[in-house]
Protein backbone atom coordinates (compact mmCIF):
# COMPACT_ATOMS: atom_id res chain seq x y z
CA UNK A 1 0.00 0.00 0.00
CA UNK A 2 1.44 3.38 -0.92
CA UNK A 3 0.70 6.87 0.30
CA UNK A 4 -1.00 7.51 -3.04
CA UNK A 5 -3.76 5.06 -2.16
CA UNK A 6 -4.69 6.85 1.06
CA UNK A 7 -8.00 8.74 0.61
CA UNK A 8 -6.75 12.26 1.30
CA UNK A 9 -10.22 13.75 1.72
CA UNK A 10 -11.19 11.38 4.53
CA UNK A 11 -10.47 12.02 8.22
CA UNK A 12 -7.27 10.12 9.10
CA UNK A 13 -8.92 7.64 11.52
CA UNK A 14 -11.47 6.66 8.85
CA UNK A 15 -8.79 6.39 6.19
CA UNK A 16 -6.83 4.01 8.43
CA UNK A 17 -9.91 1.89 9.01
CA UNK A 18 -10.78 1.68 5.34
CA UNK A 19 -7.24 0.70 4.37
CA UNK A 20 -6.89 -1.84 7.15
CA UNK A 21 -3.97 -0.01 8.79
CA UNK A 22 -5.18 -0.80 12.28
CA UNK A 23 -1.93 -0.59 14.24
CA UNK A 24 -2.08 1.78 17.24
CA UNK A 25 -0.60 5.27 16.71
CA UNK A 26 2.49 4.50 18.81
CA UNK A 27 3.31 1.55 16.55
CA UNK A 28 3.06 3.84 13.53
CA UNK A 29 5.49 6.29 15.06
CA UNK A 30 2.76 8.96 15.16
CA UNK A 31 1.52 11.09 18.07
CA UNK A 32 -1.69 9.94 19.78
CA UNK A 33 -4.81 10.54 17.71
CA UNK A 34 -7.53 12.98 18.73
CA UNK A 35 -10.82 11.38 19.84
CA UNK A 36 -12.50 9.62 16.90
CA UNK A 37 -14.66 11.80 14.70
CA UNK A 38 -18.30 10.81 14.03
CA UNK A 39 -17.17 9.70 10.56
CA UNK A 40 -14.56 7.37 12.09
CA UNK A 41 -16.96 5.95 14.68
CA UNK A 42 -19.44 4.96 11.98
CA UNK A 43 -17.15 2.02 11.07
CA UNK A 44 -16.41 0.83 14.61
CA UNK A 45 -19.72 0.88 16.52
CA UNK A 46 -20.89 -2.64 15.70
CA UNK A 47 -24.04 -2.60 17.87
CA UNK A 48 -25.11 0.73 16.43
CA UNK A 49 -24.45 -0.51 12.92
CA UNK A 50 -26.65 -3.55 13.50
CA UNK A 51 -29.59 -1.25 14.36
CA UNK A 52 -28.78 1.29 11.66
CA UNK A 53 -28.16 -0.98 8.66
CA UNK A 54 -27.23 -4.51 9.70
CA UNK A 55 -30.82 -5.63 10.24
CA UNK A 56 -31.69 -4.61 6.67
CA UNK A 57 -28.51 -6.05 5.18
CA UNK A 58 -29.42 -9.53 6.45
CA UNK A 59 -32.47 -10.04 4.20
CA UNK A 60 -30.57 -8.43 1.33
CA UNK A 61 -27.69 -10.85 1.97
CA UNK A 62 -30.02 -13.79 1.40
CA UNK A 63 -31.11 -12.26 -1.90
CA UNK A 64 -27.49 -11.73 -2.95
CA UNK A 65 -26.55 -15.35 -2.16
CA UNK A 66 -29.36 -16.54 -4.44
CA UNK A 67 -28.53 -13.98 -7.16
CA UNK A 68 -24.85 -14.99 -7.13
CA UNK A 69 -25.80 -18.65 -7.60
CA UNK A 70 -23.80 -19.96 -4.63
CA UNK A 71 -23.81 -23.77 -4.62
CA UNK A 72 -23.38 -26.22 -1.79
CA UNK A 73 -19.68 -26.87 -1.30
CA UNK A 74 -18.53 -23.54 -2.77
CA UNK A 75 -15.66 -21.88 -0.92
CA UNK A 76 -16.79 -18.28 -0.47
CA UNK A 77 -15.10 -15.01 0.46
CA UNK A 78 -17.19 -12.24 2.02
CA UNK A 79 -15.34 -8.96 1.41
CA UNK A 80 -16.21 -6.20 3.86
CA UNK A 81 -18.18 -8.59 6.05
CA UNK A 82 -19.12 -5.99 8.67
CA UNK A 83 -21.00 -7.81 11.41
CA UNK A 84 -21.23 -10.98 9.32
CA UNK A 85 -24.62 -10.67 7.63
CA UNK A 86 -23.51 -12.09 4.30
CA UNK A 87 -21.29 -14.81 5.74
CA UNK A 88 -24.17 -15.93 7.96
CA UNK A 89 -26.49 -16.03 4.95
CA UNK A 90 -23.93 -18.14 3.07
CA UNK A 91 -23.72 -20.57 5.99
CA UNK A 92 -27.52 -20.83 6.20
CA UNK A 93 -27.89 -21.48 2.46
CA UNK A 94 -25.29 -24.27 2.26
CA UNK A 95 -24.18 -27.31 4.23
CA UNK A 96 -20.60 -27.56 2.95
CA UNK A 97 -17.82 -25.19 1.98
CA UNK A 98 -15.56 -22.80 3.87
CA UNK A 99 -16.74 -19.22 4.40
CA UNK A 100 -14.20 -16.48 5.08
CA UNK A 101 -15.22 -12.94 6.02
CA UNK A 102 -12.75 -10.04 6.02
CA UNK A 103 -13.17 -6.45 7.19
CA UNK A 104 -10.75 -3.63 8.12
CA UNK A 105 -12.63 -2.96 11.38
CA UNK A 106 -11.50 -5.04 14.37
CA UNK A 107 -14.74 -4.14 16.14
CA UNK A 108 -16.86 -5.51 13.31
CA UNK A 109 -14.76 -8.68 13.10
CA UNK A 110 -15.17 -9.25 16.83
CA UNK A 111 -18.94 -8.81 16.50
CA UNK A 112 -19.10 -11.20 13.54
CA UNK A 113 -17.20 -13.83 15.49
CA UNK A 114 -19.62 -13.51 18.41
CA UNK A 115 -22.62 -13.89 16.10
CA UNK A 116 -21.24 -16.79 14.04
CA UNK A 117 -23.68 -19.72 14.03
CA UNK A 118 -21.60 -22.15 11.96
CA UNK A 119 -18.08 -23.50 12.49
CA UNK A 120 -17.58 -22.98 8.75
CA UNK A 121 -17.55 -19.21 9.29
CA UNK A 122 -14.09 -17.67 9.79
CA UNK A 123 -13.46 -13.96 10.21
CA UNK A 124 -10.29 -11.91 10.03
CA UNK A 125 -9.13 -8.33 9.68
CA UNK A 126 -8.19 -7.57 6.08
CA UNK A 127 -8.05 -4.96 3.32
CA UNK A 128 -10.27 -5.44 0.24
CA UNK A 129 -7.68 -3.64 -1.89
CA UNK A 130 -4.86 -6.08 -0.99
CA UNK A 131 -6.28 -9.49 -0.12
CA UNK A 132 -3.78 -11.84 1.53
CA UNK A 133 -5.16 -14.96 -0.22
CA UNK A 134 -3.47 -16.79 -3.11
CA UNK A 135 -5.00 -16.65 -6.57
CA UNK A 136 -7.94 -18.85 -7.47
CA UNK A 137 -8.65 -20.15 -3.98
CA UNK A 138 -12.38 -19.32 -3.87
CA UNK A 139 -15.40 -20.33 -5.94
CA UNK A 140 -17.28 -17.17 -4.99
CA UNK A 141 -16.21 -13.68 -3.88
CA UNK A 142 -19.02 -11.42 -2.70
CA UNK A 143 -19.26 -7.89 -1.29
CA UNK A 144 -22.40 -6.61 0.42
CA UNK A 145 -22.93 -2.84 0.80
CA UNK A 146 -19.23 -2.01 1.06
CA UNK A 147 -17.63 -1.21 -2.30
CA UNK A 148 -18.86 2.39 -2.26
CA UNK A 149 -16.79 2.91 0.91
CA UNK A 150 -13.58 1.40 -0.50
CA UNK A 151 -11.22 4.15 -1.72
CA UNK A 152 -9.96 2.19 -4.76
CA UNK A 153 -13.00 0.13 -5.71
CA UNK A 154 -11.48 -1.06 -8.99
CA UNK A 155 -8.48 -2.49 -7.12
CA UNK A 156 -10.88 -4.25 -4.75
CA UNK A 157 -12.88 -5.86 -7.58
CA UNK A 158 -9.67 -6.95 -9.32
CA UNK A 159 -8.52 -8.50 -6.05
CA UNK A 160 -11.83 -10.32 -5.68
CA UNK A 161 -11.42 -11.66 -9.22
CA UNK A 162 -7.79 -12.64 -8.58
CA UNK A 163 -8.63 -14.83 -5.56
CA UNK A 164 -11.57 -16.47 -7.38
CA UNK A 165 -10.97 -19.43 -9.66
CA UNK A 166 -11.59 -19.17 -13.44
CA UNK A 167 -15.30 -19.79 -13.98
CA UNK A 168 -16.07 -18.64 -10.44
CA UNK A 169 -18.39 -15.73 -9.64
CA UNK A 170 -17.69 -12.24 -8.28
CA UNK A 171 -20.75 -10.34 -7.05
CA UNK A 172 -21.74 -7.29 -5.02
CA UNK A 173 -24.62 -5.04 -3.97
CA UNK A 174 -24.77 -1.30 -3.17
CA UNK A 175 -27.87 0.51 -1.92
CA UNK A 176 -29.64 2.78 -4.41
CA UNK A 177 -29.12 5.86 -2.26
CA UNK A 178 -30.70 8.22 -4.77
CA UNK A 179 -34.28 6.95 -4.82
CA UNK A 180 -34.44 3.33 -3.72
CA UNK A 181 -33.34 3.53 -0.07
CA UNK A 182 -36.41 5.17 1.42
CA UNK A 183 -35.29 5.33 5.06
CA UNK A 184 -32.22 7.35 4.05
CA UNK A 185 -34.01 9.34 1.35
CA UNK A 186 -36.46 10.65 3.96
CA UNK A 187 -33.62 11.49 6.34
CA UNK A 188 -31.49 13.42 3.87
CA UNK A 189 -34.39 15.24 2.24
CA UNK A 190 -35.34 16.67 5.63
CA UNK A 191 -31.75 17.31 6.72
CA UNK A 192 -31.02 19.27 3.54
CA UNK A 193 -34.32 21.17 3.83
CA UNK A 194 -33.16 22.37 7.25
CA UNK A 195 -29.61 23.16 6.13
CA UNK A 196 -28.81 23.16 2.39
CA UNK A 197 -25.10 23.25 3.24
CA UNK A 198 -25.21 19.55 4.24
CA UNK A 199 -26.29 18.43 0.74
CA UNK A 200 -22.73 17.23 0.09
CA UNK A 201 -23.16 14.63 2.85
CA UNK A 202 -26.26 13.15 1.21
CA UNK A 203 -25.45 9.57 0.25
CA UNK A 204 -27.21 10.00 -3.10
CA UNK A 205 -23.89 11.39 -4.38
CA UNK A 206 -21.98 8.23 -3.39
CA UNK A 207 -20.16 6.30 -6.07
CA UNK A 208 -21.56 3.02 -7.44
CA UNK A 209 -25.13 3.60 -6.24
CA UNK A 210 -26.74 4.35 -9.61
CA UNK A 211 -28.00 1.93 -12.23
CA UNK A 212 -25.25 0.76 -14.54
CA UNK A 213 -22.29 1.85 -12.42
CA UNK A 214 -21.56 -1.56 -10.88
CA UNK A 215 -21.93 -3.27 -14.25
CA UNK A 216 -19.46 -0.85 -15.82
CA UNK A 217 -17.01 -1.46 -12.97
CA UNK A 218 -17.27 -5.25 -13.37
CA UNK A 219 -16.53 -4.98 -17.11
CA UNK A 220 -13.61 -2.64 -16.42
CA UNK A 221 -12.20 -5.27 -14.05
CA UNK A 222 -12.28 -7.82 -16.89
CA UNK A 223 -15.17 -9.97 -15.66
CA UNK A 224 -17.36 -11.74 -18.21
CA UNK A 225 -21.09 -12.40 -18.54
CA UNK A 226 -21.83 -9.37 -16.39
CA UNK A 227 -25.42 -9.10 -15.15
CA UNK A 228 -26.84 -6.26 -13.05
CA UNK A 229 -30.30 -6.05 -11.50
CA UNK A 230 -32.13 -4.39 -8.58
CA UNK A 231 -32.94 -6.35 -5.43
CA UNK A 232 -35.40 -4.95 -2.88
CA UNK A 233 -36.24 -5.69 0.75
CA UNK A 234 -38.88 -4.18 3.08
CA UNK A 235 -37.73 -2.14 6.08
CA UNK A 236 -40.44 -2.49 8.72
CA UNK A 237 -40.38 -0.27 11.82
CA UNK A 238 -42.37 -0.78 15.04
CA UNK A 239 -42.77 2.98 15.35
CA UNK A 240 -40.94 6.27 14.93
CA UNK A 241 -38.39 5.61 17.69
CA UNK A 242 -37.39 2.38 15.97
CA UNK A 243 -36.57 4.49 12.90
CA UNK A 244 -34.92 7.41 14.72
CA UNK A 245 -32.91 5.68 17.48
CA UNK A 246 -30.23 4.20 15.14
CA UNK A 247 -29.34 7.68 13.89
CA UNK A 248 -28.60 8.70 17.49
CA UNK A 249 -25.88 6.06 17.71
CA UNK A 250 -23.63 8.08 15.40
CA UNK A 251 -23.27 5.22 12.93
CA UNK A 252 -23.18 5.78 9.16
CA UNK A 253 -23.11 9.13 7.35
CA UNK A 254 -26.62 9.90 8.65
CA UNK A 255 -25.67 9.11 12.22
CA UNK A 256 -22.47 11.12 11.87
CA UNK A 257 -24.55 14.09 10.73
CA UNK A 258 -26.95 13.78 13.68
CA UNK A 259 -23.98 13.59 16.07
CA UNK A 260 -22.67 16.86 14.64
CA UNK A 261 -25.92 18.78 15.28
CA UNK A 262 -26.73 20.98 18.23
CA UNK A 263 -29.51 19.66 20.51
CA UNK A 264 -31.93 22.23 19.06
CA UNK A 265 -31.13 21.33 15.46
CA UNK A 266 -31.44 17.64 16.31
CA UNK A 267 -34.93 18.23 17.71
CA UNK A 268 -35.91 20.14 14.57
CA UNK A 269 -34.79 17.29 12.34
CA UNK A 270 -36.57 14.73 14.51
CA UNK A 271 -39.82 16.71 14.34
CA UNK A 272 -39.67 17.04 10.55
CA UNK A 273 -39.02 13.31 10.12
CA UNK A 274 -41.83 12.41 12.49
CA UNK A 275 -44.27 14.51 10.42
CA UNK A 276 -42.99 13.07 7.15
CA UNK A 277 -43.15 9.42 8.19
CA UNK A 278 -46.30 9.44 10.30
CA UNK A 279 -48.22 12.11 8.39
CA UNK A 280 -49.95 13.39 11.50
CA UNK A 281 -51.35 9.99 12.55
CA UNK A 282 -50.63 8.37 15.90
CA UNK A 283 -47.28 6.65 16.23
CA UNK A 284 -47.27 3.02 15.20
CA UNK A 285 -45.79 0.52 12.75
CA UNK A 286 -44.85 1.56 9.22
CA UNK A 287 -42.88 0.00 6.39
CA UNK A 288 -40.48 1.58 3.92
CA UNK A 289 -38.58 -0.15 1.13
CA UNK A 290 -34.90 -0.49 0.32
CA UNK A 291 -33.53 -1.18 -3.15
CA UNK A 292 -29.97 -2.18 -3.97
CA UNK A 293 -28.20 -2.47 -7.31
CA UNK A 294 -26.51 -5.85 -7.55
CA UNK A 295 -24.02 -7.24 -10.04
CA UNK A 296 -22.28 -10.50 -10.82
CA UNK A 297 -19.73 -11.63 -13.33
CA UNK A 298 -17.59 -14.65 -14.18
CA UNK A 299 -13.81 -14.81 -13.80
CA UNK A 300 -12.36 -15.53 -17.24
CA UNK A 301 -9.84 -18.27 -18.00
CA UNK A 302 -6.32 -17.13 -17.22
CA UNK A 303 -3.65 -17.09 -19.95
N, C-alpha and C positions, 0 to 999 in steps of 0.2 A: 504494500500500500504506500503510495507516495503522497506528499503534501498536496499535490495537484488534485487528488481525489477527495480531499476534505471539503465538505460543503461550506464555503466561506460565509454564506448568508445565514447559516444556522447558528444559534447560541452554542458555545463550545461544548457544554455538557451533552446537548442533544446530538451534536456531530459525533462525539465520542461513542455515544450509545449506538447510533446508526451504523458506524463503521466497525463496531465490535471492539474498540480499543478501551477495554474495561479496567485496565490497571489503575490503581489508586494514584492520585497526583504525585505523591512522594516517589513512587516507582518510575514515574515519567520524568522526574527531575524538574517538576513544575511546582510553583507555590500552591498552597491549598486553594481549592475552588471556593467561590462564593456559594451561598445556599442555592440549591437548584431552582432554576426558573420554572414557571408554570409549563413552558414548552418542554423542558427536560423531564419534569415529573410525569408528563402524559405517557411516557414510555416505561415508567417504573412502577406505577401504582397498580398492581395486578388486580386487587379486589375492586378498585374503582373502574378499571377497564372492563371487568366482567359485567358490571352493571351498565356501563356506558355503551359498549359495543359487543362484548363477548357473547352475551345471551342471544344476540341476533346473528352473530357469525356462526353459531352452532347449527341452526337449521340450514344456513347457506352452505356450510361445509358439507352437509349431507348431499345437497344438490350438486356441488362441485365434484364430489367423489363419483357420483353417477355420470355426470357430464364427461369427466375425464376417462371413463371406462375402466376404472380400476378393477382388476380381476383377483380372485383368491390366489394367494401365493406371490403376488407382486411385491417386490421390495420398493418401498416408497419413501421419498424424502419430502418433508414438510418444511418449506423455507419461510422463515418469519413466523414460527409457530405460535408466538404470543403465549396465551394460557393453554394451548393445546387443543383448541376446538377442532381443527382439521385432522390432527393425528388421532384424536379420539374417534372421529367419524370414520376414519380409515380402519381403525381397529374394530369398530362395531360392524362394518360392512364386509369384513373378511375374517377368515379363521386361520389363515397362514400368511406368512410374509413379515419381514422386519419392517418397522416403521421408525424413522428417525426424524425428530423435530429439532430445528436449530433456530436460535434467535439471539440478537446481540444483547438483550436485556437479561441479566442474571436474575432479576426479580421475577420476570415472566417465566424463565426456565424453572425456577424453584416452584412456582405455582403450578406449572404444567406437570412437574414430577409428582406433586401432592395429589393432583386430580387424576393421574393416570389410572385407568381401570384394567389395563392389559399389560402383562409382562413383555409383550412385543413392542410396546412403546418405549423409546429411548430419547432423552432430551439432552442437548448440550448447547453451550454458548458458541455462536459462530456468526460469521459475516457472509451474507448472501453474495457479496461481490468477490469473495475469495474463498470458495468452499474448500475444506481440507480433504475432501474425498477423492479417490482416484477416478479416472475416467470410466464411464460405462458401468458403474456399480449398481445403478438403480433402474427399475423398470418404469417408474413414475417419479416425476418431480413436480410438486404442486406448490402454489403460493396463494394464500387466502388473505386478501385485504391488506397487502403489505408493499407491493411493488411501487406504489405511488409515494411511499416514504423513503425508498432507497435512493440515495443520491445518484448513482450510476445504474439506472434500471437496465440498460442494455447489457452492461457487464454482468449483472445478476442473471438475466435470462440466458446469456451465453454460458455462464457457469452451470445453470440448471441443465442446459442441453449437454454440456461436457460430461457431467456425472451420470447422465442417463444413457442407457445402451441404444445403439442404432435400432430403430423401430419402436423404441419406447416413447412415452408421451410426456410432454411438458405442458402444464396448464396453470391458469391463474384467474382470479376474480378481483375486481376493484369496484367499489360502490359507485353508482351513477350519482355523483354529488350535485349535479346541476339540477335535475328534475326528479330523479327516481328514488332519492333517499329522503322520504317525507319528514322524518323526525328532525333531520338536520336542515332541510329546506325551510321548515317553519322557524327554527331557531335563528338561522342567519338572516332570513328576511326581516325578522323583528329586530335583531341586533343592529342591522344596517339602517333600518328605519329610525332607530334611536340615535345612531351615530354613523353617518355615511363614511367617516374616516376608517372604519373597521372593515370596509368592503374587501380590502386586500386579504383579510384573514379567512374570508368565506371559502369553504372547501370546493365550491363549484369551479374555482380556478386551478384546482390541483391537476397535475399531469395524469394521463392515462385513464381519466374517468369518463371520457366521451366515446360515443359509438365509433368504432373503427380504429381507435388509437392502440388498443392492445393487439389487434390483428396486424396492424402495420409494424409494431414492435417485434412480434413473433416472426414475421417475414424478414425483417431486417436482421434478426439473429440467425437466419438460415434454416428455420424450421419449415417443414413441408406439411401439406394437407391442412393448412390453418383454417380453423372454424371458430367464429365468434358469435355469441348469442347472449341475450339478457336472461338472467335468472332472478326471480322475485321471491321474497318471503314476507309474511305479515309480521308487524311489530305491534303486539297487543299490550296495552298498559292497563293496570288496575285502576288508575286514576291519575290526576295531574301530578301528584308528588312522585309517582313511579316514573313519570317522564322527566321531571325537573331535578330530582335528587342526584342522578348520575352527573349532571353538569356541575354540581356543587363539589364534586370530588376533585376537580381540577384536571381530569383526564381528557385527552384528545384536544384538538384545536378549539372546540366549543367550550370545553371545561377550562382550558387555559384562558380563554377570553373572559369567562365568568369570574375566574380567580383574579383577574386584573381590574375588575370593576370596583367602584366604591359601593358601600352598602346601599346607598340611595339608588344608584344606577342599576344595581342588581335587582332591587325591588321593582323598578320600572320595567325591566326586561321580563321579570317573572309575571307581572300583571298583564303585559301585552300577550305573552304566550298563553296564559290562562284563558284570556278572552278569545284568542285565535283557535285554540284547540277545543274548548268547551262551548264556545258560541253562546255564552250566557246561561246555559243549562246548569243544573246541579252537577257537582263533581261525580265522576263515575267512570266505568271502563270505556275505553275507546281504542280503535285500531287504526294504525297507519300502515303504509307499505314501504318496503325497501327493495330497490332494484339494483342489481350489480351487472356489469359487463364482464363476461367470462370468455376465455379463449383457450384453445388447445391446439397443439401441433405435434408432428412426429419428428423425431430425430433422424436425420438422413444417414445413409450408410457412409462410413468414413473411408477416405481414400486409402 
